[in-house]
Amino acid sequence: MASNKIITLTEASFPQEVLQSPIPVVVDFWAEWCGPCKMLTPILDELADEFEGRVKIGKLNIDDHQGVAGQYGITSIPTMLFFKGGEVAGQVVGLRSKNDIKASFAKLSS
């Protein structure tokens, strides 16, 4: 069960939730069939609690919303893009340790 602090993104909500967000946003590009993506979810749940109010986390299903994934050149998943002020400020591709991801979050929220 995903944290209620993680938002489900769609092509319709992406501009408002991500590009116009007053705080940095991490977008997890994932798909239902992706094993590593499922392993990433509990890590993101924990980080959503730790960074609440400082970093927003959203998940975008690439099968349902191919337009956004294509726009950002997502070719492998899981991929996390870090947005700050509506611009891509960083990227993590593949499953990483919680500490690796947390370090990226910390950089983004500082």
C-alpha positions in Angstrom: 0.0 0.0 0.0 1.5 3.3 -1.1 1.8 6.2 1.4 -1.0 8.7 1.3 1.7 11.3 1.0 2.7 10.0 -2.4 0.5 11.5 -5.2 -0.6 9.6 -8.3 0.3 11.7 -11.3 -1.5 11.8 -14.6 -0.9 13.7 -17.9 -3.6 16.1 -16.8 -2.3 16.7 -13.3 1.4 16.8 -14.1 1.7 20.5 -15.0 0.0 21.7 -11.8 1.4 19.1 -9.4 5.0 19.1 -10.7 5.8 22.1 -12.9 3.9 24.6 -10.8 4.8 23.2 -7.4 6.2 25.6 -4.9 8.3 22.9 -3.4 10.7 20.4 -5.2 9.0 17.3 -6.6 10.4 13.8 -7.2 8.6 12.0 -10.0 8.9 8.2 -10.0 8.3 6.8 -13.5 7.1 3.2 -13.1 4.9 0.4 -14.5 2.9 -2.3 -12.9 5.0 -5.1 -14.5 8.3 -3.6 -13.2 9.8 -5.6 -10.3 12.4 -3.0 -9.3 9.7 -0.3 -9.4 7.7 -2.2 -6.8 10.8 -2.6 -4.6 11.3 1.2 -4.8 7.8 2.0 -3.4 8.5 1.2 0.3 11.6 3.4 0.1 9.7 6.3 -1.3 7.0 5.8 1.3 9.6 6.2 4.1 11.2 9.2 2.4 7.7 10.8 1.9 7.4 10.8 5.7 10.9 12.1 6.3 10.7 14.9 3.7 7.1 15.9 4.3 6.6 19.5 3.5 10.0 19.9 1.9 9.8 17.5 -1.1 6.7 16.2 -2.8 6.7 12.7 -4.3 4.6 11.6 -7.2 4.3 8.4 -9.2 3.6 8.3 -12.9 2.6 5.1 -14.6 4.4 5.1 -18.0 1.9 2.7 -19.5 -1.0 4.9 -18.7 0.7 8.2 -19.4 3.2 7.6 -22.2 3.1 11.3 -23.3 4.8 12.6 -20.2 7.3 9.7 -20.2 8.2 10.4 -23.8 8.5 14.2 -23.2 11.2 13.5 -20.6 13.0 10.8 -22.6 12.2 8.0 -20.1 13.6 4.8 -21.6 14.2 2.6 -18.6 12.4 2.3 -15.3 12.4 2.9 -12.5 13.6 6.4 -13.3 13.2 9.3 -10.8 13.3 12.9 -12.1 13.9 15.6 -9.6 12.0 18.9 -10.4 12.8 22.2 -8.8 11.0 25.4 -10.0 9.4 23.4 -12.9 12.8 22.3 -14.3 14.6 18.9 -14.1 17.2 19.3 -11.5 18.4 15.7 -11.3 17.8 12.1 -12.3 18.2 8.7 -10.7 17.8 5.6 -13.0 17.3 2.1 -11.6 16.8 0.8 -8.1 19.1 2.4 -5.5 19.6 2.1 -1.8 17.5 4.3 0.5 20.7 6.2 1.5 21.5 7.0 -2.1 18.0 8.2 -2.8 17.9 10.1 0.5 21.1 12.0 -0.5 19.5 13.1 -3.7 16.4 14.3 -1.8 18.6 16.2 0.7 20.3 18.0 -2.2 17.0 18.9 -3.8 15.4 20.2 -0.6 18.4 22.3 0.5 
